[in-house]
Amino acid sequence: MRQNTPVRSHSPAAHNPIPPGTPPAPGSGSEGHYEQDLRAFQEWGFDYVKVDWCGGQDEGLDQETTYRAISQANKAATAVTGRRLVLSLCEWGSGRPWNWAPGVGDLWRTSTDIIYWGQTPSATAMLSNFDQGLHPTAQHTGYYNDPDVLMVGMRGSNATLDRTHMSLWAISGAPLLAGNDLTTMTRETAANLTNPEVIAVDQDPRGLQGVKVAEAAAGLQVYAKVLSGTGKRAVLLLNRTSAAKPITARWTDLGLTGAAASVRDVWKRASVGTHGGGYTATVPAGEAMLLTVSGTEAPGTAYQSTTGSFTVTAGTAGLKLADITYANGGTAPRSATLRVGGQYATTLALPPTGSPTAHRTVSVLLPLAKGGNTVTVSGGPDAISVQDLPGTGGAQAVGG
């Protein structure tokens, strides 16, 4: 997220009934005057607004309809002020926002709060929110699943839990919102929050979410995130068991060939050598190891079209990595709808390319069925390149 304004405004979508049992009060909170409030926030110099669903359920409002109205109000306010607010949607995953929120908001909560007043940080809450935040087909082109704030450095946490927490959020490409008291944090906490290689994994420009690619035994999991460049991956080895265990990341599960690849320990900020076929490390109980891998990209299939409609053939059902080539000669990102058959659609943001004849690519993870799939992108991109990811043969394995 942008860092130039270290404050955020917080506005409920409707009346928040406090204490519980208070009757709904339509028209209170920001309800009924979204554009007025959002314009005020913009004029006051805010960069980021989080709109909670407090009270929305009591009034029987529909999440998607309400947040679309708030999104349009945000755009209308920006047309007046010239200042854009990052829009964070927070209905705790109750309306399955990963199905409709890309392009409505910039990020959306996928679960309940990770910690409540009076609680201490726990691995159970951390893993639960991590698992609930894995919706990789929704995360792309500047839109993000949000599993909630970081507990790093909160009272009751420890350095091991903090590093595991940062690693999970980084492989997810999740927003990194510090939840601790910044005025009293230790140097160790500050170092964990600001490790440049961890942040680079989290904020990689390709903007994709990591997905689970292997689980050789229960609780011994491998997650992979496609990074910018060719043959670049972030890899998380996660041990959910109660004993230290070896975990292997196989290059072919990452969408790479089995050729030798260089491996780097992100937290140690040091190379761990070059390895053929894969890499094995012993991970302590309840912890994670975050790596980056530089190897050889497995071949994909390129499809050309002048209409934006492609027939993509998949050897197996599952997630596929798709790079979409397009041109946008305008001065602002163009919204486009990507659709796979009649089952899946998402909104893409296609940034300017400089001219109508200049091209660039954006990346998405597509859920494809075995055999032929009709993939359409409004606005007529020129080409789409598709390769298997994740898992051997492209078999999808998402979540915990």
Solvent accessible surface area in square Angstrom, and as a share of the most:
residue,aa,sasa,rsa
1,M,75,0.34
2,R,126,0.46
3,Q,156,0.69
4,N,105,0.54
5,T,32,0.19
6,P,127,0.80
7,V,85,0.49
8,R,110,0.40
9,S,10,0.06
10,H,93,0.41
11,S,7,0.05
12,P,37,0.23
13,A,0,0.00
14,A,0,0.00
15,H,39,0.17
16,N,56,0.29
17,P,18,0.11
18,I,126,0.64
19,P,93,0.58
20,P,127,0.80
21,G,77,0.74
22,T,45,0.26
23,P,100,0.63
24,P,66,0.42
25,A,38,0.30
26,P,102,0.64
27,G,42,0.41
28,S,37,0.24
29,G,38,0.36
30,S,7,0.05
31,E,26,0.12
32,G,72,0.69
33,H,66,0.29
34,Y,33,0.13
35,E,75,0.34
36,Q,127,0.56
37,D,30,0.15
38,L,6,0.03
39,R,99,0.36
40,A,25,0.19
41,F,27,0.11
42,Q,3,0.02
43,E,104,0.47
44,W,173,0.61
45,G,25,0.24
46,F,39,0.16
47,D,6,0.03
48,Y,19,0.07
49,V,0,0.00
50,K,24,0.10
51,V,4,0.02
52,D,12,0.06
53,W,5,0.02
54,C,25,0.15
55,G,1,0.01
56,G,0,0.00
57,Q,107,0.47
58,D,65,0.34
59,E,37,0.16
60,G,64,0.62
61,L,53,0.26
62,D,78,0.41
63,Q,35,0.15
64,E,60,0.27
65,T,91,0.53
66,T,14,0.08
67,Y,0,0.00
68,R,109,0.40
69,A,49,0.38
70,I,2,0.01
71,S,5,0.03
72,Q,110,0.49
73,A,11,0.09
74,N,11,0.06
75,K,111,0.47
76,A,38,0.29
77,A,0,0.00
78,T,34,0.20
79,A,90,0.70
80,V,83,0.48
81,T,42,0.24
82,G,69,0.66
83,R,79,0.29
84,R,124,0.45
85,L,0,0.00
86,V,13,0.08
87,L,3,0.02
88,S,1,0.00
89,L,1,0.00
90,C,0,0.00
91,E,1,0.00
92,W,64,0.22
93,G,13,0.12
94,S,72,0.47
95,G,21,0.20
96,R,143,0.52
97,P,1,0.01
98,W,39,0.14
99,N,89,0.46
100,W,24,0.08
101,A,0,0.00
102,P,7,0.05
103,G,22,0.21
104,V,11,0.06
105,G,4,0.04
106,D,17,0.09
107,L,0,0.00
108,W,1,0.00
109,R,6,0.02
110,T,4,0.03
111,S,1,0.01
112,T,78,0.45
113,D,51,0.26
114,I,5,0.02
115,I,34,0.17
116,Y,112,0.42
117,W,256,0.90
118,G,73,0.70
119,Q,104,0.46
120,T,87,0.50
121,P,12,0.07
122,S,43,0.28
123,A,46,0.35
124,T,109,0.63
125,A,27,0.21
126,M,1,0.01
127,L,38,0.19
128,S,46,0.29
129,N,5,0.03
130,F,2,0.01
131,D,41,0.21
132,Q,78,0.35
133,G,3,0.03
134,L,10,0.05
135,H,40,0.18
136,P,6,0.04
137,T,25,0.15
138,A,4,0.03
139,Q,0,0.00
140,H,1,0.00
141,T,25,0.15
142,G,35,0.34
143,Y,22,0.08
144,Y,59,0.23
145,N,1,0.01
146,D,4,0.02
147,P,4,0.03
148,D,12,0.06
149,V,29,0.17
150,L,2,0.01
151,M,1,0.01
152,V,1,0.00
153,G,28,0.27
154,M,37,0.17
155,R,225,0.82
156,G,53,0.51
157,S,24,0.16
158,N,86,0.44
159,A,24,0.19
160,T,55,0.32
161,L,27,0.13
162,D,6,0.03
163,R,84,0.30
164,T,5,0.03
165,H,2,0.01
166,M,0,0.00
167,S,0,0.00
168,L,0,0.00
169,W,1,0.00
170,A,0,0.00
171,I,1,0.00
172,S,4,0.02
173,G,4,0.04
174,A,2,0.01
175,P,9,0.05
176,L,39,0.19
177,L,38,0.19
178,A,49,0.38
179,G,31,0.30
180,N,15,0.08
181,D,80,0.42
182,L,107,0.53
183,T,123,0.71
184,T,101,0.59
185,M,67,0.30
186,T,85,0.49
187,R,223,0.82
188,E,97,0.43
189,T,12,0.07
190,A,31,0.24
191,A,61,0.47
192,N,7,0.04
193,L,22,0.11
194,T,85,0.49
195,N,12,0.06
196,P,68,0.43
197,E,40,0.18
198,V,0,0.00
199,I,49,0.25
200,A,61,0.48
201,V,3,0.02
202,D,9,0.05
203,Q,87,0.38
204,D,16,0.08
205,P,122,0.77
206,R,47,0.17
207,G,6,0.06
208,L,1,0.00
209,Q,4,0.02
210,G,1,0.01
211,V,1,0.00
212,K,22,0.09
213,V,8,0.05
214,A,14,0.11
215,E,65,0.29
216,A,96,0.74
217,A,52,0.40
218,A,93,0.72
219,G,11,0.11
220,L,22,0.11
221,Q,3,0.02
222,V,3,0.02
223,Y,0,0.00
224,A,1,0.00
225,K,1,0.01
226,V,2,0.01
227,L,19,0.09
228,S,45,0.29
229,G,51,0.49
230,T,103,0.60
231,G,0,0.00
232,K,78,0.33
233,R,0,0.00
234,A,0,0.00
235,V,0,0.00
236,L,0,0.00
237,L,0,0.00
238,L,3,0.01
239,N,0,0.00
240,R,66,0.24
241,T,39,0.23
242,S,112,0.72
243,A,48,0.37
244,A,60,0.46
245,K,80,0.34
246,P,83,0.52
247,I,7,0.03
248,T,55,0.32
249,A,1,0.01
250,R,100,0.36
251,W,1,0.00
252,T,75,0.43
253,D,1,0.01
254,L,0,0.00
255,G,7,0.06
256,L,4,0.02
257,T,42,0.24
258,G,37,0.35
259,A,51,0.39
260,A,63,0.49
261,A,2,0.02
262,S,51,0.33
263,V,2,0.01
264,R,88,0.32
265,D,11,0.06
266,V,0,0.00
267,W,48,0.17
268,K,152,0.65
269,R,124,0.45
270,A,44,0.34
271,S,78,0.50
272,V,50,0.29
273,G,32,0.31
274,T,93,0.54
275,H,57,0.25
276,G,57,0.54
277,G,36,0.35
278,G,15,0.15
279,Y,29,0.11
280,T,75,0.43
281,A,12,0.09
282,T,85,0.50
283,V,1,0.00
284,P,62,0.39
285,A,42,0.32
286,G,42,0.40
287,E,49,0.22
288,A,20,0.16
289,M,46,0.20
290,L,1,0.00
291,L,1,0.01
292,T,32,0.19
293,V,3,0.02
294,S,41,0.27
295,G,20,0.19
296,T,69,0.40
297,E,41,0.18
298,A,26,0.20
299,P,121,0.76
300,G,45,0.43
301,T,70,0.41
302,A,70,0.54
303,Y,39,0.15
304,Q,138,0.61
305,S,19,0.12
306,T,135,0.79
307,T,102,0.60
308,G,2,0.02
309,S,52,0.33
310,F,5,0.02
311,T,93,0.54
312,V,1,0.00
313,T,94,0.54
314,A,6,0.05
315,G,59,0.56
316,T,54,0.31
317,A,59,0.45
318,G,6,0.05
319,L,0,0.00
320,K,3,0.01
321,L,3,0.01
322,A,0,0.00
323,D,35,0.18
324,I,0,0.00
325,T,34,0.20
326,Y,1,0.00
327,A,28,0.22
328,N,13,0.06
329,G,39,0.38
330,G,38,0.37
331,T,140,0.82
332,A,61,0.47
333,P,85,0.54
334,R,71,0.26
335,S,82,0.53
336,A,3,0.02
337,T,54,0.32
338,L,0,0.00
339,R,109,0.40
340,V,9,0.05
341,G,37,0.36
342,G,68,0.66
343,Q,174,0.77
344,Y,43,0.16
345,A,36,0.28
346,T,14,0.08
347,T,39,0.23
348,L,0,0.00
349,A,16,0.12
350,L,0,0.00
351,P,38,0.24
352,P,47,0.29
353,T,26,0.15
354,G,70,0.67
355,S,37,0.24
356,P,105,0.66
357,T,112,0.65
358,A,36,0.28
359,H,95,0.42
360,R,109,0.40
361,T,70,0.41
362,V,15,0.08
363,S,8,0.05
364,V,2,0.01
365,L,3,0.01
366,L,1,0.00
367,P,41,0.26
368,L,7,0.04
369,A,58,0.45
370,K,150,0.63
371,G,25,0.24
372,G,59,0.57
373,N,12,0.06
374,T,68,0.39
375,V,0,0.00
376,T,46,0.27
377,V,3,0.02
378,S,57,0.37
379,G,62,0.60
380,G,29,0.27
381,P,2,0.01
382,D,57,0.30
383,A,16,0.12
384,I,2,0.01
385,S,45,0.29
386,V,13,0.07
387,Q,24,0.11
388,D,66,0.34
389,L,2,0.01
390,P,1,0.00
391,G,8,0.08
392,T,96,0.56
393,G,38,0.37
394,G,0,0.00
395,A,57,0.44
396,Q,88,0.39
397,A,36,0.28
398,V,50,0.29
399,G,10,0.10
400,G,64,0.61
